[in-house]
Amino acid sequence: MFARESLAYKYGTDTKRTDAVILDDIDGFEKLTPIQKYDTAIRRIAESSPIRICDGELICGAATLGLAIKHSVPATFRGKPVFSSVSHLTVDFETVLRRGINGIRKDANDALIKYKGTEKEEFILSCLSCIESFEIWHRRYLDSLEGMPGYESNLENLKRVPFGVPSSFYEAVQSLWFTFAFIRLCGNWPGIGRIDYLLGDLLRSDLSSGKITLDGAREILAHFFIKGCEWICGGNYGSGDAQHYQNILLAGVDENGNEVTNEVTYLVLDIIEELGISDFPTTVRINSNTDEKLLRRVAEVMRLGGGILAVYNEDLIINALTKNGYPISEARKFANDGCWEVQIPGKTFFIYTPFDSLSILQQKTLKAYEEPLGYEDFESLYSQYVSDMKTYGVEKIYKERMLPLFDSSDPTMHTWRKRTPCTVVSLFEQGCIEKGLSYFEGGPVYNLYSPHIGGLPDTANSLYAIKKLVFDEKKISLNEFVRVLRNNWEGDETFRQYVLNAYLYYGNDNDEADEIAARIISDYSDICSSMSNACGYVLPAGASTFGRQLEWSPQRLASPHGRRKNEVLAGNSSPTPGSDREGATAMIRSYCRPDLSKMVSGSALDLKIHPSAVKGESGLTALVSLMRGFVALGGFFMQPDVIDAAVLRDAQSDPEKYHSLSVRVSGWNARFITLNKEWQDMIIAQAEE
């Protein structure tokens, strides 16, 4: 019943009934400093947000204010939210489980002595204030549970955690959820991270002592997943529901190189299979030594569809991180930002900014097709493109987005400008309390600002088409070609069909086409590396669109590889729609052709697989082989989605039959019927290729 009601939007609908706490009655609120306003808002949230105890739940805590779903601190003054909130991070749940919130409080008290009388004192006092607010919220739950029939175990379980160190698996799950819920209650969207690494030892100990059975552990952990549906409200969400960055990681090695995979790993896979809950997109870290049993179990769950499971190649990612300066022990602990970009959990500030590489090629290098072009050979054109990518891509991000984050005109001084208070998140990022600096002001151990190249496959295909048609085969001059493109291929349909069909583009294991993509990635990542540490941030290169191919299409011109203007083209690092002819293996080979260890932030391959391709024992074997090949060839991140386009079309026309149908959108999952038609059409088109 609990799961059914959650999936039927009961609790999400309930959350929307109370949008925020209201601060209008607080005398002198306008005169408070920003951080005092923040502390006041968090205290009011802790004191007066609705307490929710669901029928039959085994773990307690709920983010019950609707404005949090909209990525704001859910507190308003005169009808407006007082602060935005934080996402794209995985917080330090490990310290919560190993030392408790009281351990963090001790660190803050020590820091208060250290920074007494300095400008950093206000931030440390805010840390202590937010811990007190957390304690108030915790006490309200204890008081509500007191005397409730049937909830005696919930009460006892919550007494120790999260302020103390959990002594059992059950307490650890409660501690993890309650902390996660409080962070979300305050408007933030954190990732969960490596749940089997966090919980595995306690479960193993409890199983060994007889304190719990595997079935009992499954039931407790299932409630964690069910409660993760609490923000699902039904209706149309544009890019879909469930994109609150609450991703989970499984398996892989620990900081000492030992395999993490344990009973929790398999329980999570069982729960995903049994419940079909897609609200915790889950990525499995696999490597060249991953056990066949785990790969087979992943394949079994993956072929059920929904796109819930993805895979990281941790061999390549650990190599990428160590090459970028991380100690090996840190690199081995990698998680993600709640989507799929890589970071060290609980120690990393992360933000990314995408740019459209295809637009740069069209508008800058090819002069929007409006001027005669004087490139004498392909190399001169490509060299100009790399220069334009640097100027209008990475350097533009640096000048327009990064430099304004600093007080000093000399960014090497690393003096961050005061920004939106975010103390609740800062409590759970190592370095913040120690430095006396918030998450937004250089506090975490690692501070990353990642440019993300978008439209990479289309840019590579465009350059490849120009190379073949103009410079190699000399079928048309460059200036004649840009005239065709300026006219959007009008009157040249025969030529357009030739361009579309005569060549094997990126995604078909064609060395010549794939080499251009590899060159772009190498040159682009070198640009990012050359600018790293020019200010207080490292600039790890990444590649993504996250659906922005929809947003970018109205500004795009006709493409040299046969596409008309305004078409919706490639997503992430996946082939241009309709251009991949040689199957999934060829697609993976093309994607893996570049040295993806240079893409430190990440590069995603979206893979749509028809259910018929993974049926039976041969289908399982094929999926396992696909994952092993992905690792062997040097992939980074692959998100397969087993889906039939015919089912999606039926869901589009008759949504009432498909309330729980989940699809992988990009770094998140969504129930298909919560996507708007534009997004639905894009997903259907991808599935039909």
C-alpha positions as CSV (number, residue, x, y, z in Angstrom):
1,M,0.0,0.0,0.0
2,F,2.8,2.4,0.9
3,A,4.5,1.9,-2.4
4,R,1.3,2.1,-4.4
5,E,0.2,5.3,-2.8
6,S,3.7,6.9,-3.3
7,L,3.8,6.0,-6.9
8,A,0.2,7.4,-7.3
9,Y,1.4,10.8,-6.3
10,K,-0.2,10.8,-2.8
11,Y,2.8,12.4,-1.0
12,G,3.9,14.6,-3.8
13,T,0.4,16.1,-4.0
14,D,0.5,16.5,-0.3
15,T,3.8,18.3,-0.4
16,K,2.5,20.9,-2.9
17,R,-0.3,21.9,-0.5
18,T,2.2,23.7,1.7
19,D,4.5,25.6,-0.6
20,A,6.8,27.3,1.9
21,V,7.1,28.8,5.4
22,I,6.4,32.6,5.5
23,L,8.8,35.1,7.1
24,D,6.6,38.3,6.8
25,D,6.0,38.4,10.5
26,I,9.6,38.6,11.6
27,D,10.4,42.2,12.7
28,G,13.4,43.7,11.0
29,F,13.9,40.8,8.6
30,E,14.9,43.2,5.8
31,K,17.7,44.6,7.8
32,L,19.3,41.3,8.6
33,T,22.5,40.2,6.8
34,P,22.0,37.6,4.0
35,I,23.4,34.8,6.2
36,Q,21.1,35.9,9.1
37,K,18.1,35.8,6.8
38,Y,19.2,32.3,5.7
39,D,19.5,31.1,9.3
40,T,16.1,32.6,10.1
41,A,14.6,30.8,7.2
42,I,16.1,27.5,8.1
43,R,15.0,27.8,11.7
44,R,11.4,28.6,10.6
45,I,11.5,25.6,8.2
46,A,12.7,23.3,11.0
47,E,10.1,24.6,13.5
48,S,7.0,24.8,11.3
49,S,7.2,22.6,8.2
50,P,4.6,19.8,8.2
51,I,5.6,16.6,9.8
52,R,4.6,13.6,7.8
53,I,4.6,10.0,9.1
54,C,3.3,7.7,6.3
55,D,1.1,4.7,6.9
56,G,3.3,1.7,7.4
57,E,6.6,3.4,6.8
58,L,9.7,1.9,8.4
59,I,11.9,5.0,8.2
60,C,10.9,8.5,9.0
61,G,11.5,12.0,7.7
62,A,10.0,13.9,4.8
63,A,10.7,17.1,2.7
64,T,7.2,18.5,2.9
65,L,7.5,22.0,1.4
66,G,6.5,22.4,-2.2
67,L,8.9,25.2,-3.1
68,A,11.8,22.8,-2.4
69,I,10.7,20.8,-5.5
70,K,11.3,24.0,-7.5
71,H,15.0,24.3,-6.4
72,S,14.5,27.1,-3.8
73,V,14.9,27.4,-0.1
74,P,11.2,27.0,0.8
75,A,10.8,30.2,2.7
76,T,9.2,33.4,1.4
77,F,9.2,37.0,2.3
78,R,6.4,39.2,0.8
79,G,5.5,36.4,-1.5
80,K,9.0,35.8,-3.0
81,P,11.5,33.0,-2.2
82,V,14.4,34.4,-0.1
83,F,17.1,32.2,-1.6
84,S,17.8,29.8,-4.3
85,S,19.3,26.4,-3.3
86,V,22.1,24.0,-4.3
87,S,22.2,20.9,-6.6
88,H,24.8,19.0,-8.7
89,L,26.6,17.6,-5.7
90,T,26.8,14.4,-3.6
91,V,27.3,15.3,0.0
92,D,29.3,13.8,2.8
93,F,27.0,11.1,4.0
94,E,30.0,9.0,5.0
95,T,30.9,11.4,7.9
96,V,27.2,11.4,9.0
97,L,27.4,7.6,9.3
98,R,30.9,7.3,10.8
99,R,30.8,10.3,13.2
100,G,27.2,11.5,13.4
101,I,25.9,15.1,13.2
102,N,27.5,15.5,16.7
103,G,30.9,14.9,15.1
104,I,30.2,17.7,12.6
105,R,29.0,19.9,15.5
106,K,32.3,19.3,17.3
107,D,34.2,20.4,14.2
108,A,32.1,23.6,14.0
109,N,32.7,24.4,17.7
110,D,36.5,23.9,17.2
111,A,36.3,26.2,14.2
112,L,34.4,28.8,16.2
113,I,37.4,29.0,18.6
114,K,39.8,29.3,15.6
115,Y,37.8,32.0,13.8
116,K,36.5,34.0,16.8
117,G,36.6,37.7,16.0
118,T,37.3,37.2,12.3
119,E,35.0,37.7,9.2
120,K,34.6,33.9,9.1
121,E,32.9,33.7,12.5
122,E,29.5,34.5,11.0
123,F,29.7,31.5,8.7
124,I,30.7,29.2,11.6
125,L,27.9,30.5,13.8
126,S,25.5,29.8,10.9
127,C,26.8,26.2,10.8
128,L,26.0,25.8,14.5
129,S,22.6,27.5,14.0
130,C,21.7,25.1,11.2
131,I,22.7,22.1,13.3
132,E,20.4,23.4,16.0
133,S,17.6,23.7,13.4
134,F,18.2,20.2,12.3
135,E,18.0,19.1,16.0
136,I,14.7,20.9,16.4
137,W,13.2,19.1,13.3
138,H,14.5,15.8,14.6
139,R,12.9,16.4,18.0
140,R,9.6,17.2,16.4
141,Y,9.7,13.8,14.7
142,L,10.5,12.0,18.0
143,D,7.7,13.9,19.7
144,S,5.2,12.9,16.9
145,L,6.2,9.2,17.1
146,E,6.0,9.1,20.8
147,G,3.0,6.9,21.7
148,M,2.0,6.1,18.1
149,P,0.8,2.5,18.0
150,G,2.8,0.4,15.5
151,Y,5.7,2.9,15.2
152,E,7.7,1.8,18.3
153,S,10.6,0.6,16.2
154,N,10.6,3.8,14.2
155,L,10.9,5.8,17.4
156,E,13.7,3.7,18.9
157,N,15.5,3.7,15.6
158,L,15.4,7.5,15.3
159,K,16.6,8.2,18.9
160,R,20.3,7.6,18.2
161,V,20.6,8.9,14.6
162,P,21.5,10.9,12.8
163,F,23.2,12.8,15.7
164,G,24.9,9.8,17.0
165,V,26.7,7.0,15.1
166,P,24.4,4.2,13.9
167,S,24.9,0.8,15.6
168,S,22.9,-1.2,13.1
169,F,22.0,-1.4,9.4
170,Y,18.4,-0.2,10.3
171,E,19.8,2.8,12.1
172,A,22.2,3.6,9.3
173,V,19.4,3.6,6.7
174,Q,17.3,5.8,8.9
175,S,20.3,8.1,9.4
176,L,21.1,8.3,5.7
177,W,17.4,9.0,4.8
178,F,16.8,11.6,7.6
179,T,19.9,13.6,6.7
180,F,19.0,13.4,3.0
181,A,15.4,14.5,3.8
182,F,16.5,17.5,5.9
183,I,18.9,18.7,3.2
184,R,16.0,18.4,0.7
185,L,13.6,20.1,3.1
186,C,15.8,23.1,2.9
187,G,15.5,23.1,-0.9
188,N,18.7,21.4,-2.0
189,W,18.9,18.4,-4.4
190,P,21.8,16.2,-3.3
191,G,22.9,12.9,-4.8
192,I,23.0,9.8,-2.5
193,G,26.3,8.3,-3.8
194,R,27.7,4.9,-3.0
195,I,25.0,3.4,-0.9
196,D,26.5,-0.1,-0.8
197,Y,29.9,1.3,0.3
198,L,28.1,3.4,3.0
199,L,25.9,0.6,4.3
200,G,27.5,-2.7,3.4
201,D,29.7,-3.3,6.5
202,L,26.8,-2.7,9.0
203,L,24.5,-5.1,7.1
204,R,27.2,-7.8,6.9
205,S,27.8,-7.4,10.7
206,D,24.0,-7.6,11.5
207,L,23.6,-10.6,9.3
208,S,26.5,-12.3,10.9
209,S,25.2,-11.6,14.4
210,G,21.6,-12.6,13.6
211,K,20.3,-9.1,14.3
212,I,18.6,-9.0,10.9
213,T,17.7,-11.3,8.0
214,L,18.3,-10.5,4.4
215,D,14.6,-10.3,3.8
216,G,14.3,-7.8,6.7
217,A,17.1,-5.7,5.3
218,R,15.4,-5.7,1.9
219,E,12.2,-4.4,3.4
220,I,14.0,-1.6,5.2
221,L,15.9,-0.6,2.1
222,A,12.8,-0.8,0.0
223,H,11.2,1.8,2.2
224,F,14.1,4.1,1.4
225,F,13.3,3.8,-2.3
226,I,9.6,4.2,-1.8
227,K,10.2,7.4,0.2
228,G,12.2,8.7,-2.7
229,C,9.0,9.1,-4.6
230,E,7.8,11.8,-2.2
231,W,8.2,14.7,-4.7
232,I,6.4,13.0,-7.6
233,C,3.2,15.0,-8.3
234,G,1.9,13.8,-11.7
235,G,1.2,16.2,-14.5
236,N,3.4,17.6,-17.3
237,Y,6.9,18.7,-16.3
238,G,8.5,19.6,-19.6
239,S,11.6,17.5,-19.2
240,G,9.9,15.1,-16.8
241,D,9.6,14.3,-13.2
242,A,12.2,12.6,-11.0
243,Q,15.1,14.8,-12.0
244,H,16.1,15.9,-8.5
245,Y,19.7,14.5,-8.8
246,Q,19.2,11.8,-6.2
247,N,21.4,9.3,-8.1
248,I,22.9,6.2,-6.5
249,L,26.1,4.4,-7.3
250,L,26.8,0.7,-6.8
251,A,29.9,-1.6,-6.8
252,G,33.5,-0.7,-7.8
253,V,36.5,-0.5,-5.6
254,D,37.1,1.4,-2.3
255,E,40.0,3.7,-1.5
256,N,42.3,0.8,-1.0
257,G,41.4,-0.9,-4.3
258,N,39.2,-3.6,-2.7
259,E,35.9,-4.5,-4.4
260,V,33.0,-2.9,-2.6
261,T,30.2,-5.2,-4.0
262,N,28.3,-6.7,-1.1
263,E,24.8,-7.7,0.0
264,V,23.5,-4.1,-0.3
265,T,24.5,-4.0,-4.0
266,Y,22.3,-7.0,-4.8
267,L,19.5,-5.8,-2.5
268,V,19.3,-2.5,-4.5
269,L,19.2,-4.4,-7.8
270,D,16.4,-6.6,-6.4
271,I,14.4,-3.6,-5.2
272,I,14.7,-1.8,-8.6
273,E,13.5,-5.0,-10.2
274,E,10.6,-5.6,-7.8
275,L,9.3,-2.1,-7.4
276,G,10.1,-0.5,-10.7
277,I,10.8,2.8,-8.9
278,S,12.8,5.0,-11.2
279,D,13.4,8.0,-8.8
280,F,16.9,6.9,-7.9
281,P,18.7,6.6,-11.2
282,T,21.4,4.1,-10.4
283,T,24.9,3.6,-12.0
284,V,27.0,0.6,-11.5
285,R,30.8,1.0,-11.4
286,I,32.3,-1.8,-13.5
287,N,35.9,-2.6,-14.4
288,S,37.9,-5.2,-16.2
289,N,37.7,-7.5,-13.1
290,T,34.0,-7.2,-12.3
291,D,32.5,-10.5,-11.4
292,E,30.4,-12.2,-13.9
293,K,27.6,-12.7,-11.3
294,L,27.2,-8.9,-10.9
295,L,27.3,-8.2,-14.6
296,R,24.7,-10.8,-15.2
297,R,22.5,-9.4,-12.5
298,V,22.9,-5.9,-13.9
299,A,21.9,-7.2,-17.3
300,E,18.8,-8.9,-15.9
301,V,17.6,-5.7,-14.3
302,M,18.7,-3.5,-17.2
303,R,16.7,-5.4,-19.8
304,L,13.5,-4.8,-17.9
305,G,13.7,-1.3,-19.3
306,G,13.1,2.1,-17.7
307,G,16.7,3.2,-18.2
308,I,17.2,3.1,-14.4
309,L,20.6,1.4,-14.6
310,A,23.7,2.9,-16.3
311,V,27.4,1.9,-16.1
312,Y,30.7,3.7,-15.4
313,N,34.0,2.3,-16.5
314,E,35.9,2.9,-13.3
315,D,39.2,1.8,-14.7
316,L,39.2,4.7,-17.1
317,I,37.7,7.2,-14.7
318,I,40.2,6.5,-11.9
319,N,42.9,6.9,-14.5
320,A,41.4,10.2,-15.7
321,L,41.2,11.6,-12.1
322,T,44.8,10.6,-11.2
323,K,46.1,12.1,-14.4
324,N,44.2,15.3,-13.3
325,G,46.0,15.4,-10.0
326,Y,43.8,13.5,-7.6
327,P,45.5,11.0,-5.2
328,I,44.7,7.4,-6.1
329,S,42.8,6.9,-2.8
330,E,40.5,9.9,-3.6
331,A,40.0,8.9,-7.2
332,R,38.8,5.5,-6.2
333,K,36.1,7.0,-4.2
334,F,34.5,8.9,-7.0
335,A,30.8,9.3,-7.3
336,N,28.8,11.8,-9.3
337,D,27.1,15.2,-9.0
338,G,23.7,13.7,-8.7
339,C,23.5,13.4,-12.5
340,W,26.5,11.6,-14.1
341,E,29.4,14.2,-14.1
342,V,32.2,12.8,-11.9
343,Q,33.3,14.3,-8.6
344,I,34.7,13.2,-5.2
345,P,31.6,12.9,-2.9
346,G,31.4,15.2,0.1
347,K,34.5,17.2,-0.9
348,T,33.6,18.9,-4.2
349,F,32.0,22.1,-5.4
350,F,30.8,21.4,-8.9
351,I,29.1,23.5,-11.6
352,Y,29.1,23.0,-15.4
353,T,28.3,25.3,-18.3
354,P,27.5,23.9,-21.7
355,F,28.3,25.5,-25.1
356,D,27.0,24.5,-28.5
357,S,30.0,23.5,-30.6
358,L,28.0,23.1,-33.7
359,S,26.8,26.7,-33.5
360,I,30.4,27.9,-33.1
361,L,31.3,26.0,-36.3
362,Q,28.4,27.4,-38.2
363,Q,28.3,31.0,-36.9
364,K,32.0,31.7,-36.3
365,T,34.2,29.4,-38.4
366,L,31.9,29.2,-41.4
367,K,30.7,32.9,-40.9
368,A,27.0,32.0,-40.7
369,Y,27.4,31.0,-44.4
370,E,27.2,34.8,-45.3
371,E,30.8,35.5,-46.4
372,P,33.2,34.0,-48.9
373,L,35.5,31.6,-47.1
374,G,39.2,31.4,-47.9
375,Y,40.2,28.1,-46.3
376,E,42.6,26.5,-48.7
377,D,42.6,23.0,-47.1
378,F,40.9,21.1,-44.3
379,E,43.7,21.7,-41.8
380,S,43.4,25.5,-42.0
381,L,39.6,25.2,-41.5
382,Y,40.0,22.8,-38.6
383,S,42.7,25.0,-37.0
384,Q,40.4,28.0,-37.2
385,Y,37.6,26.0,-35.6
386,V,39.8,25.0,-32.7
387,S,40.7,28.7,-32.2
388,D,37.0,29.6,-32.3
389,M,36.1,26.9,-29.9
390,K,38.6,28.3,-27.5
391,T,37.5,31.9,-27.9
392,Y,33.7,31.4,-28.0
393,G,33.5,28.3,-25.9
394,V,35.9,27.9,-23.0
395,E,37.3,31.4,-22.8
396,K,33.8,32.9,-23.0
397,I,32.7,30.7,-20.1
398,Y,35.8,31.7,-18.1
399,K,35.3,35.5,-18.7
400,E,31.6,35.7,-18.5
401,R,30.7,33.1,-15.9
402,M,33.8,32.4,-13.8
403,L,35.6,35.7,-13.3
404,P,32.5,37.4,-11.8
405,L,32.6,34.9,-9.0
406,F,35.8,36.6,-7.5
407,D,36.2,39.8,-5.6
408,S,39.7,40.6,-6.9
409,S,40.5,41.7,-10.4
410,D,43.3,39.2,-10.1
411,P,41.6,35.8,-10.0
412,T,44.8,34.1,-8.9
413,M,44.2,35.6,-5.5
414,H,41.3,33.1,-5.1
415,T,39.2,35.6,-3.2
416,W,35.6,34.4,-3.8
417,R,32.8,37.0,-3.9
418,K,30.2,36.6,-1.2
419,R,27.3,34.6,-2.6
420,T,24.0,33.1,-1.7
421,P,24.1,31.5,1.7
422,C,24.1,27.7,1.6
423,T,25.1,26.6,5.1
424,V,23.0,23.4,5.2
425,V,24.9,22.1,2.2
426,S,28.2,23.4,3.5
427,L,27.8,21.3,6.7
428,F,28.1,18.2,4.6
429,E,31.1,19.2,2.4
430,Q,34.5,18.6,3.8
431,G,36.7,21.7,3.9
432,C,33.9,24.2,4.5
433,I,34.0,24.2,8.3
434,E,37.8,23.8,8.3
435,K,38.3,26.8,6.0
436,G,35.5,28.9,7.4
437,L,34.1,29.2,3.9
438,S,30.8,28.2,2.4
439,Y,30.2,25.7,-0.4
440,F,29.8,28.7,-2.9
441,E,32.9,30.5,-1.6
442,G,35.8,28.0,-2.1
443,G,35.1,26.0,1.0
444,P,35.2,22.4,-0.4
445,V,38.4,20.5,-0.9
446,Y,38.0,20.5,-4.6
447,N,36.4,23.3,-6.6
448,L,35.4,22.4,-10.2
449,Y,33.9,24.6,-12.9
450,S,33.4,22.3,-15.9
451,P,32.9,23.6,-19.5
452,H,30.8,21.0,-21.4
453,I,31.0,20.7,-25.1
454,G,27.6,20.1,-26.7
455,G,26.7,19.0,-30.2
456,L,30.1,17.2,-30.6
457,P,28.8,14.4,-32.9
458,D,27.2,16.9,-35.2
459,T,30.3,19.1,-35.3
460,A,32.5,16.1,-36.1
461,N,30.0,15.0,-38.8
462,S,29.9,18.5,-40.3
463,L,33.7,18.7,-40.5
464,Y,33.9,15.2,-41.9
465,A,31.3,16.0,-44.6
466,I,33.3,19.2,-45.6
467,K,36.5,17.3,-45.6
468,K,35.2,14.6,-47.9
469,L,33.0,16.7,-50.3
470,V,35.2,19.8,-50.6
471,F,38.8,18.9,-49.9
472,D,39.2,15.1,-50.6
473,E,36.7,14.4,-53.4
474,K,36.3,17.9,-54.7
475,K,32.7,17.4,-55.5
476,I,31.9,21.0,-54.7
477,S,33.8,24.2,-53.7
478,L,33.5,25.4,-50.1
479,N,31.8,28.6,-51.2
480,E,29.4,26.7,-53.4
481,F,28.7,24.4,-50.5
482,V,28.0,27.3,-48.0
483,R,25.5,28.7,-50.6
484,V,23.7,25.4,-50.5
485,L,23.6,25.5,-46.7
486,R,22.6,29.2,-46.6
487,N,19.5,28.1,-48.7
488,N,18.8,25.3,-46.3
489,W,19.3,22.7,-49.0
490,E,16.4,24.1,-51.0
491,G,16.6,22.9,-54.6
492,D,19.4,20.5,-53.7
493,E,17.5,17.5,-52.3
494,T,19.4,15.0,-54.5
495,F,22.7,16.4,-53.2
496,R,21.4,16.3,-49.7
497,Q,20.4,12.7,-49.9
498,Y,23.9,11.9,-51.3
499,V,25.5,13.7,-48.3
500,L,23.2,11.8,-45.9
501,N,23.8,8.4,-47.4
502,A,27.2,8.3,-49.1
503,Y,29.3,8.4,-45.9
504,L,29.5,6.6,-42.6
505,Y,29.4,9.2,-39.9
506,Y,30.4,9.1,-36.2
507,G,28.7,6.1,-34.6
508,N,29.5,3.6,-37.3
509,D,33.0,2.6,-36.4
510,N,34.4,4.6,-39.4
511,D,38.0,5.5,-38.5
512,E,38.1,8.6,-40.6
513,A,34.9,10.1,-39.2
514,D,35.7,9.0,-35.6
515,E,39.2,10.5,-35.8
516,I,37.8,14.0,-36.3
517,A,35.6,13.5,-33.1
518,A,38.8,12.3,-31.3
519,R,40.8,15.3,-32.5
520,I,38.1,17.7,-31.3
521,I,37.9,16.1,-27.9
522,S,41.7,16.1,-27.5
523,D,42.1,19.7,-28.5
524,Y,39.1,20.9,-26.5
525,S,40.3,19.1,-23.3
526,D,43.8,20.6,-23.8
527,I,42.2,24.0,-23.9
528,C,40.4,23.3,-20.6
529,S,43.6,22.0,-19.0
530,S,45.6,25.0,-20.1
531,M,43.2,27.2,-18.2
532,S,42.8,25.1,-15.1
533,N,43.9,26.8,-11.9
534,A,44.0,30.2,-13.7
535,C,41.6,31.1,-10.9
536,G,40.2,29.2,-7.9
537,Y,38.8,26.5,-10.0
538,V,39.9,23.4,-11.9
539,L,38.3,23.2,-15.4
540,P,37.7,19.5,-16.1
541,A,36.5,19.0,-19.6
542,G,33.1,17.3,-20.2
543,A,30.7,16.6,-23.0
544,S,26.9,16.8,-22.7
545,T,23.7,18.3,-23.9
546,F,21.2,17.1,-21.3
547,G,18.4,17.7,-23.8
548,R,19.6,21.1,-24.8
549,Q,19.5,19.9,-28.4
550,L,15.9,20.9,-28.2
551,E,16.8,24.4,-26.8
552,W,19.5,24.9,-29.4
553,S,17.7,23.7,-32.5
554,P,15.9,27.0,-33.3
555,Q,19.2,28.8,-33.6
556,R,21.0,26.1,-35.6
557,L,21.6,26.5,-39.4
558,A,21.5,23.8,-42.0
559,S,24.3,21.4,-41.3
560,P,27.0,20.2,-43.7
561,H,26.1,16.6,-43.0
562,G,22.8,16.8,-44.6
563,R,20.5,18.2,-41.9
564,R,18.1,21.1,-42.4
565,K,18.1,24.1,-40.1
566,N,16.3,23.8,-36.8
567,E,16.5,20.0,-36.7
568,V,16.9,18.3,-33.3
569,L,20.3,16.6,-33.5
570,A,22.6,14.6,-31.3
571,G,22.3,14.3,-27.6
572,N,25.4,14.0,-25.3
573,S,28.1,12.0,-27.1
574,S,25.6,9.8,-29.0
575,P,25.4,9.7,-32.8
576,T,23.3,12.2,-34.8
577,P,19.8,10.7,-35.0
578,G,19.4,8.4,-38.0
579,S,23.1,8.3,-38.8
580,D,24.0,5.2,-36.9
581,R,23.6,2.2,-39.2
582,E,26.0,-0.4,-37.9
583,G,24.5,-1.3,-34.5
584,A,25.3,-0.9,-30.9
585,T,28.8,-2.3,-31.1
586,A,29.9,0.1,-33.8
587,M,28.4,2.9,-31.8
588,I,30.4,2.0,-28.8
589,R,33.6,1.7,-30.9
590,S,33.1,5.2,-32.3
591,Y,32.3,6.7,-28.9
592,C,35.4,5.1,-27.4
593,R,37.7,6.1,-30.3
594,P,38.8,9.4,-28.5
595,D,41.0,9.2,-25.3
596,L,38.1,9.7,-22.9
597,S,40.4,9.9,-20.0
598,K,40.9,13.5,-21.0
599,M,37.2,14.1,-20.4
600,V,37.5,14.3,-16.6
601,S,34.0,15.6,-16.0
602,G,32.4,12.9,-18.2
603,S,31.1,12.0,-21.6
604,A,27.8,10.1,-21.9
605,L,26.7,7.6,-24.5
606,D,22.9,7.1,-24.7
607,L,22.0,3.7,-26.0
608,K,18.5,2.7,-27.0
609,I,18.0,-1.0,-27.3
610,H,14.9,-2.8,-28.6
611,P,13.5,-5.5,-26.1
612,S,13.8,-8.1,-28.8
613,A,17.6,-7.7,-28.8
614,V,18.0,-8.8,-25.2
615,K,15.5,-11.6,-24.9
616,G,16.4,-14.9,-23.4
617,E,19.7,-16.3,-22.4
618,S,21.4,-15.0,-25.6
619,G,20.1,-11.5,-24.8
620,L,21.6,-11.6,-21.3
621,T,24.9,-12.8,-22.8
622,A,24.8,-9.9,-25.3
623,L,24.2,-7.3,-22.7
624,V,27.1,-8.6,-20.5
625,S,29.4,-8.7,-23.6
626,L,28.3,-5.1,-24.4
627,M,29.3,-4.0,-21.0
628,R,32.6,-5.8,-21.0
629,G,33.4,-4.4,-24.5
630,F,32.5,-0.9,-23.2
631,V,35.2,-1.3,-20.5
632,A,37.8,-2.9,-22.7
633,L,37.5,-0.2,-25.4
634,G,37.8,2.7,-22.9
635,G,34.3,4.0,-22.5
636,F,33.4,6.5,-19.7
637,F,29.6,6.4,-19.0
638,M,26.9,4.4,-20.9
639,Q,23.2,4.8,-20.2
640,P,21.3,2.0,-22.0
641,D,17.5,2.1,-22.2
642,V,15.6,-1.0,-23.3
643,I,12.5,0.4,-24.9
644,D,10.1,-0.2,-27.8
645,A,9.1,3.0,-29.7
646,A,5.7,1.5,-30.3
647,V,5.0,1.3,-26.6
648,L,6.1,5.0,-26.3
649,R,3.8,6.0,-29.0
650,D,0.9,4.2,-27.4
651,A,1.8,5.9,-24.1
652,Q,1.7,9.3,-25.8
653,S,-1.8,8.7,-27.2
654,D,-3.2,6.9,-24.1
655,P,-1.2,8.1,-21.0
656,E,-3.7,6.7,-18.5
657,K,-2.4,3.2,-19.3
658,Y,1.2,4.0,-18.6
659,H,1.5,5.9,-15.2
660,S,4.7,4.1,-14.2
661,L,6.5,3.8,-17.6
662,S,10.0,5.2,-17.1
663,V,12.5,6.3,-19.7
664,R,16.1,7.5,-19.4
665,V,16.1,11.1,-20.5
666,S,19.8,12.0,-20.0
667,G,21.4,11.9,-16.6
668,W,17.9,11.4,-15.1
669,N,14.9,9.2,-15.5
670,A,11.3,10.4,-15.9
671,R,7.9,8.8,-16.1
672,F,7.2,9.1,-19.8
673,I,3.8,10.7,-19.5
674,T,5.3,13.6,-17.4
675,L,7.4,14.7,-20.4
676,N,5.9,17.3,-22.6
677,K,5.3,16.4,-26.3
678,E,8.5,17.9,-27.5
679,W,10.5,15.8,-25.1
680,Q,8.4,12.8,-25.8
681,D,8.9,13.1,-29.5
682,M,12.7,13.3,-29.0
683,I,12.7,10.2,-26.9
684,I,10.6,8.3,-29.4
685,A,12.8,9.4,-32.3
686,Q,15.9,8.1,-30.4
687,A,14.2,4.8,-29.8
688,E,13.2,4.5,-33.5
689,E,16.7,4.9,-34.8
